């Protein structure tokens, strides 16, 4: 049975751990609010770009951008968005499980893959399983910057534009609410005209548009679709960051509560051990006094 000194040492260690997890929980609460504001602020831009891209696609059916063409090659690209740090529950595990499933599907279909890692956890995973990582970006900090994101991702976009890939997917954790985040993998390329039209109709803008282009329709559509893909990638990273802080907040709160429960149990054991020691000493004193008086 553990002595009182050993139990006091364990209690002290758990109290220190509880202070750390509580501090991390409070930090995650603050960062989560900022990440949510950033994620929501990016949505209007992405929705506007999506609507305009859909309108331009309807207004100019004679021109099809390479991002909307389907290639016949047996090669795909996957952008894996994860966190740089751990201690966020099963968030990274869930998204990497989804990526593993898609990699197996592509492999069984005879499709080779190139991958782009966003975040240390995804990079380490892809390296361990032997996936081909063509580019990477880590240590994004608390604020994602598009110029840092689009560089690594442009590797896959250029390959698709050249006809070397038949699809590009992006895997990330979508923010639903503070208590729920879901791992998803979505098709980034080729862009589906029907999907853009459905999203436009869902937003309530069903009327047709006519545009005057300067300098020409091709240049405008080319630049706009690139911005559209960039907006989708940025939104995915923003959603992933909001999910990270929410998952870490929940994980740290659970760790803090568990540490408190363990401390309570250890204090109960310590009190019982101390009471047993006091009872033993009193019994020895009484037995010694009785022996002397006899």
Helices and strands as residue ranges (DSSP letters): H 4-59, G 66-68, E 75-81, H 91-108, E 112-118, H 120-128, E 133-137, H 146-161, E 167-177, E 180-189, H 193-202, H 217-293
